[in-house]
Amino acid sequence: MTPQSRSSSVAGAPAPVVKRRALLGLALATFVTAGCDQFLPGSKTPFNGVDITGSDLGPDFRLTDHNGKERSLADFRGKVVTMFFGYTHCPDVCPTTLSDMAQAVKLLGPDGQRVQVLFVTVDPKRDTPELLRNYVPAFNPVFLGLYGDAAATAKVTMDFKIYAAERPGKTPESYTVDHSAQSLVFDTKGRLRLMLPYGTPGDKIASDLRVLLNS
């Protein structure tokens, strides 16, 4: 299978509306290719996102958070977990997604304390723990940045069928990274339940998280 992706580069990018539609289509295409087309919208589901319950993606990871603590899904049992793969130099997709997640958590009120947002870097060469520690909690203090070495990053992206590839810039340090734009959501028991396409509004994310929190 060849996963689909979307560049996070600004240069040469299409108009915002076209870009959003392209990202949505490519994210859905990735999961159709992965054998998850039976969960596409149109089936009876309480969710706004794509119900991928029963998917064999993952099902776990071992990475380090921006505070230096080793992490796996078991650490967040009892919480709904959202996982997004990106990088701190991303000019558009990543900050937009984290902002949408922050809005969703805020809309949940006290229940937002039962949600853990994870940002997994696909750029471990530049995304140091210090940089992740300054970047990720800026959207919400409890959001966590996760990182691994090259081997660990390759494993987690392969396990969750996430596409990530460097695109050269004008200098060796100014490269961008093409990467999948969807978010994954796990329920309180650590089971993968949803795929949220890029651009899903915060209120719709909050609605889906609330369903999982109450199920």
DAJO-V799338 format. One record per pair of residues at least 12 apart in sequence whose C-alpha atoms are under 6 Angstrom apart, sorted by the first residue. I is the first residue (numbers start at 1). GAP is how many residues later the second one is. D is the distance in Angstrom with one decimal. If there is no record, write none. Layout:
I|GAP|D, I|GAP|D
This chain:
3|27|5.4, 3|160|5.8, 4|22|5.7, 4|26|5.4, 5|158|5.9, 5|174|5.2, 5|175|4.6, 6|172|5.6, 6|173|5.7, 7|171|4.0, 8|82|5.8, 8|170|5.6, 9|167|6.0, 24|173|5.5, 24|174|5.9, 27|155|5.9, 39|12|5.2, 39|13|5.6, 47|161|5.4, 49|146|5.8, 49|147|4.8, 50|144|5.5, 50|145|5.0, 51|142|5.9, 51|143|4.8, 52|141|5.3, 52|142|5.2, 53|140|4.4, 57|103|5.0, 58|101|4.8, 58|102|4.9, 63|84|5.7, 63|85|5.4, 64|82|5.4, 64|83|5.4, 65|80|5.5, 65|81|4.3, 66|63|4.7, 66|66|5.8, 66|67|5.2, 66|79|5.3, 77|111|5.7, 77|112|5.8, 78|110|4.4, 79|35|4.8, 79|36|5.3, 79|109|4.6, 80|35|4.8, 80|106|5.7, 80|107|4.7, 80|108|4.9, 81|34|5.8, 81|35|4.8, 81|36|5.8, 81|104|5.6, 81|105|5.0, 82|35|4.9, 82|102|5.6, 82|103|4.4, 83|35|4.8, 83|36|6.0, 83|100|5.6, 83|101|5.1, 84|35|5.1, 84|99|4.7, 85|34|5.9, 85|35|4.7, 85|36|5.8, 86|35|5.1, 86|36|5.6, 87|34|4.9, 87|35|5.8, 87|36|5.7, 100|102|4.7, 103|99|5.3, 104|98|4.5, 104|99|5.8, 104|101|5.8, 104|102|4.5, 117|26|5.1, 118|26|5.1, 118|27|5.9, 119|26|4.7, 119|27|5.9, 120|25|5.9, 120|26|4.7, 120|27|6.0, 121|26|5.6, 132|13|5.6, 162|18|5.7, 163|16|5.2, 163|17|5.3, 164|14|5.4, 164|15|4.2, 165|12|5.5, 165|13|5.2, 181|17|5.5, 182|14|5.6, 182|15|4.7, 182|16|5.2, 183|12|5.7, 183|13|5.0, 187|25|5.8
